[in-house]
Amino acid sequence: MGKYKGFGGSGMNQNKKVPNVVKQAQMMQEKMEQIQSDVEKQEVEATAGGGAVTVKMNGKKEIIKVTIKPEAVDPEDVETLEDLVTVAVNDAIKKAEALMESAMGELTGGINLPGMF
């Protein structure tokens, strides 16, 4: 059998690098898990209506607390309050996602890995 262009024979030297690559991948996986765990413990806060509604959320995107100022509660206009809560929750979700993306971006050197977070 002839040698293929670009292949240096049996490739035994290349196989020695495989354990290093696997070890590096495992280390990166462990670091990613640690970063994710750390971010999940952090909290973000978002407001709507000039502070009428405040939502506090953790990095796991779980709502910790919703605060509604009394002046935001108008029994004649429940729709506005619902809208304010929706805006604050959605903003908190975006902040939690940005927190995770920023932390993971430091590990991956800014490489975008879609669907990871």
Rosetta blueprint (number, residue, H / E / L):
1 M L
2 G L
3 K L
4 Y L
5 K L
6 G L
7 F L
8 G L
9 G L
10 S L
11 G L
12 M H
13 N H
14 Q H
15 N H
16 K L
17 K L
18 V H
19 P H
20 N H
21 V H
22 V H
23 K H
24 Q H
25 A H
26 Q H
27 M H
28 M H
29 Q H
30 E H
31 K H
32 M H
33 E H
34 Q H
35 I H
36 Q H
37 S H
38 D H
39 V H
40 E H
41 K H
42 Q L
43 E E
44 V E
45 E E
46 A E
47 T E
48 A E
49 G L
50 G L
51 G L
52 A L
53 V E
54 T E
55 V E
56 K E
57 M E
58 N E
59 G L
60 K L
61 K L
62 E L
63 I E
64 I E
65 K E
66 V E
67 T E
68 I E
69 K L
70 P H
71 E H
72 A H
73 V L
74 D L
75 P L
76 E L
77 D L
78 V H
79 E H
80 T H
81 L H
82 E H
83 D H
84 L H
85 V H
86 T H
87 V H
88 A H
89 V H
90 N H
91 D H
92 A H
93 I H
94 K H
95 K H
96 A H
97 E H
98 A H
99 L H
100 M H
101 E H
102 S H
103 A H
104 M H
105 G H
106 E H
107 L H
108 T H
109 G L
110 G L
111 I L
112 N L
113 L L
114 P L
115 G L
116 M L
117 F L
